[in-house]
Amino acid sequence: MSAVRRFAADLKNLADIRSFVQEQATALQVDPDMVADIILAVDESATNIIEHGYDGQPGEVEIEVRQEGKAMVICLRDQAPLFDPTHLPSPDVDLPLDKRPLGGVGVYLTRHMMDEVSYRVTPQGGNELTLVKRAIGLNPAQGEVP
Amino acid sequence: MNLTVEQAQGRVPVTILSLQGDLDASNYQQIIARGRELYAAGTRHLLLDMSGTSFMSSSGLVALHSLALLMRGESPPDPEAGWRAIRAVGEEVSEGQPANVKLLKPQPQVDRVLERSGLKQFFEVHTDREAAIAAF
């Protein structure tokens, strides 16, 4: 199973992006608690691409959702200037607020919600951020996702 | 996102701002703008009814913090300042000041974002509207 959709790089499209991910997660019968985490992670990632990557310039965000074994994999691709968000430092939220490094709230939440977050430059020279949520198939009527 | 405003009277006048819909990067500044208007109109104690807020991203955290600052007569922070942008909420609590922005009935997804970000401890959360009004 794989689905791809392109969205104009506009914050007004975040709701449609979330709906697309929700539809795909529902089709995969992903546990509802996990769906909420996945949707938040995709929203935060898409927001960063639109706000900081394209920074007001026109462009597109391509989102691919696919199943790999028992995992749901989401790839976000864009043609904004190259930027690897996985290199941002991860704050320790047990620290007092004034001891935490600045920035990266959305990136932190994305890492926290997903099992794996990776980045690469595509052969076409664009950004590709991959989010992975493992062990998604928990519907007892259907059994585990093969 | 739809915003509705009500007034209530506890020990002090309380403005209830209901946030209905999804709170994300496309509309969080709308919340801050409404907070500015309310402060200019005299609001100093704000109860945010989040029972109809179906989704909140980190942009929503910035909005909540900005409202807390506005109700204290301070300027909202630069949203790009990240954790620093929400630091003053913790300072307010640690200084023992009564929080002038409280949350009513955040839904599970919103509650999870508050918890995962480590910020839940800095917001007074209520499940009963009358008790929340009386807590100001």
Boltz contact constraints between the chains, C-beta under 6 A:
constraints:
  - contact:
      token1: [A, 11]
      token2: [B, 25]
      max_distance: 6.0
  - contact:
      token1: [A, 11]
      token2: [B, 26]
      max_distance: 6.0
  - contact:
      token1: [A, 12]
      token2: [B, 26]
      max_distance: 6.0
  - contact:
      token1: [A, 14]
      token2: [B, 24]
      max_distance: 6.0
  - contact:
      token1: [A, 14]
      token2: [B, 26]
      max_distance: 6.0
  - contact:
      token1: [A, 36]
      token2: [B, 109]
      max_distance: 6.0
  - contact:
      token1: [A, 43]
      token2: [B, 57]
      max_distance: 6.0
  - contact:
      token1: [A, 44]
      token2: [B, 57]
      max_distance: 6.0
  - contact:
      token1: [A, 47]
      token2: [B, 25]
      max_distance: 6.0
  - contact:
      token1: [A, 93]
      token2: [B, 118]
      max_distance: 6.0
  - contact:
      token1: [A, 97]
      token2: [B, 87]
      max_distance: 6.0
  - contact:
      token1: [A, 97]
      token2: [B, 90]
      max_distance: 6.0
  - contact:
      token1: [A, 98]
      token2: [B, 87]
      max_distance: 6.0
  - contact:
      token1: [A, 100]
      token2: [B, 83]
      max_distance: 6.0
  - contact:
      token1: [A, 102]
      token2: [B, 82]
      max_distance: 6.0
  - contact:
      token1: [A, 102]
      token2: [B, 83]
      max_distance: 6.0
  - contact:
      token1: [A, 102]
      token2: [B, 84]
      max_distance: 6.0
  - contact:
      token1: [A, 103]
      token2: [B, 82]
      max_distance: 6.0
  - contact:
      token1: [A, 104]
      token2: [B, 82]
      max_distance: 6.0
  - contact:
      token1: [A, 105]
      token2: [B, 58]
      max_distance: 6.0
  - contact:
      token1: [A, 105]
      token2: [B, 82]
      max_distance: 6.0
  - contact:
      token1: [A, 106]
      token2: [B, 58]
      max_distance: 6.0
  - contact:
      token1: [A, 109]
      token2: [B, 58]
      max_distance: 6.0
  - contact:
      token1: [A, 112]
      token2: [B, 116]
      max_distance: 6.0
